[in-house]
Amino acid sequence: MHRRARLDRYLKRGHRYVHGWVLPGAAKMVVAIAAVQRAQAVGGHIAEIGVHRGRLFILLYLLRRDGERALAIDLFSDQERNPEHSGHGDLDIFRANMARHADTDSLVVHEGDSTAIDGATVTRLLGGACRLFSIDGGHTPEITAHDLAVAEAALAPGGVIILDDVFNEMWPGVSEGLNRYFHARRGIVPFAIGGNKTFLCAPPFAARYIDALRPIAVKTAERDFLGARVLCCDFAPLSLAERVGRYAAWRAVKDIGPLKIARRAYHLARAAIG
Ligand SMILES: C[S@@+](CC[C@H](N)C(=O)[O-])C[C@H]1O[C@@H](n2cnc3c(N)ncnc32)[C@H](O)[C@@H]1O
């Protein structure tokens, strides 16, 4: 089956059969970023630290272009080195999921602790730098900061790092690790947040990614974060009030006399009902 057809099938249904943690908003953002990379001829390989059963990895793998390879890094059988129990990689299940939803022709597996590798290991295993690098392995500050250094060192020009769980209240170590990493001057900046992922790239490329992401989110806001301007993306459906508020016709009349009174009466009645 053609790669594009496999991708569509995986996005539509297949991902549901792969245990893991990827929100629909995150998947949309990754697909949009890959489209920018294709349009801008940003080349490179794919890598993920922390693949678990492959839920995000398979999506990244299906976004591969000709000649690109994909590196899966995980402790897999060595779960004693995962004291905080962030997921539980299983190489047999991962390989079976890959075979079912993609293929293994361009797959490179590195079974081991990410803290024992560096960016040079990644580029050696892949034969070049990465255009998409997901970090979702150990969730402590130390491991997060280390994995960010690995990813930045292995990043191709225009490449994007996808960091999981920065704003997940169950994993504060990731936020601390990201902040620690930015205590020193870096060659990357965050440019977007959404679907429990934080996206980073070299500053000259940030604007074109932001432009591509703005239309796909339900709600967006631009904020300052770690010295950069980031696009915050919300994929939750709008409430009825928010949907009505978006209509120009409603905004034009909502403060006119009788309507203003009717609105106030409506809100008072709602408050009274509780
Ligand atoms: C949250 S899961 C990954 C979820 C996955 N990205 C997905 O799409 O569902 C975290 C994974 O990181 C692995 N892991 C934890 N600590 C690690 C480390 N120090 N080095 C490599 N992998 C690690 C675990 O084995 C687990 O499979």
PDBQT file of the ligand as one rigid body, heavy atoms in Angstrom, charges set to zero:
ROOT
HETATM    1  C1  LIG A 301       5.623   7.799  27.821  1.00  0.00    +0.000 C 
HETATM    2  S1  LIG A 301       6.366   6.403  27.069  1.00  0.00    +0.000 S 
HETATM    3  C2  LIG A 301       6.484   6.889  25.382  1.00  0.00    +0.000 C 
HETATM    4  C3  LIG A 301       5.163   7.035  24.683  1.00  0.00    +0.000 C 
HETATM    5  C4  LIG A 301       5.277   7.052  23.188  1.00  0.00    +0.000 C 
HETATM    6  N1  LIG A 301       6.074   8.158  22.706  1.00  0.00    +0.000 N 
HETATM    7  C5  LIG A 301       3.912   7.044  22.515  1.00  0.00    +0.000 C 
HETATM    8  O1  LIG A 301       3.823   7.510  21.371  1.00  0.00    +0.000 OA
HETATM    9  O2  LIG A 301       2.944   6.544  23.055  1.00  0.00    +0.000 OA
HETATM   10  C6  LIG A 301       8.007   6.520  27.647  1.00  0.00    +0.000 C 
HETATM   11  C7  LIG A 301       8.969   5.485  27.069  1.00  0.00    +0.000 C 
HETATM   12  O3  LIG A 301      10.295   5.896  27.397  1.00  0.00    +0.000 OA
HETATM   13  C8  LIG A 301      11.069   4.781  27.728  1.00  0.00    +0.000 C 
HETATM   14  N2  LIG A 301      12.153   5.279  28.598  1.00  0.00    +0.000 N 
HETATM   15  C9  LIG A 301      12.075   5.699  29.883  1.00  0.00    +0.000 A 
HETATM   16  N3  LIG A 301      13.264   6.118  30.314  1.00  0.00    +0.000 NA
HETATM   17  C10 LIG A 301      14.130   5.983  29.284  1.00  0.00    +0.000 A 
HETATM   18  C11 LIG A 301      15.532   6.228  29.112  1.00  0.00    +0.000 A 
HETATM   19  N4  LIG A 301      16.298   6.732  30.091  1.00  0.00    +0.000 N 
HETATM   20  N5  LIG A 301      16.078   5.946  27.895  1.00  0.00    +0.000 NA
HETATM   21  C12 LIG A 301      15.332   5.432  26.886  1.00  0.00    +0.000 A 
HETATM   22  N6  LIG A 301      14.014   5.183  26.996  1.00  0.00    +0.000 NA
HETATM   23  C13 LIG A 301      13.423   5.439  28.174  1.00  0.00    +0.000 A 
HETATM   24  C14 LIG A 301      10.097   3.803  28.386  1.00  0.00    +0.000 C 
HETATM   25  O4  LIG A 301      10.541   2.470  28.232  1.00  0.00    +0.000 OA
HETATM   26  C15 LIG A 301       8.808   4.084  27.630  1.00  0.00    +0.000 C 
HETATM   27  O5  LIG A 301       8.642   3.177  26.570  1.00  0.00    +0.000 OA
ENDROOT
TORSDOF 0
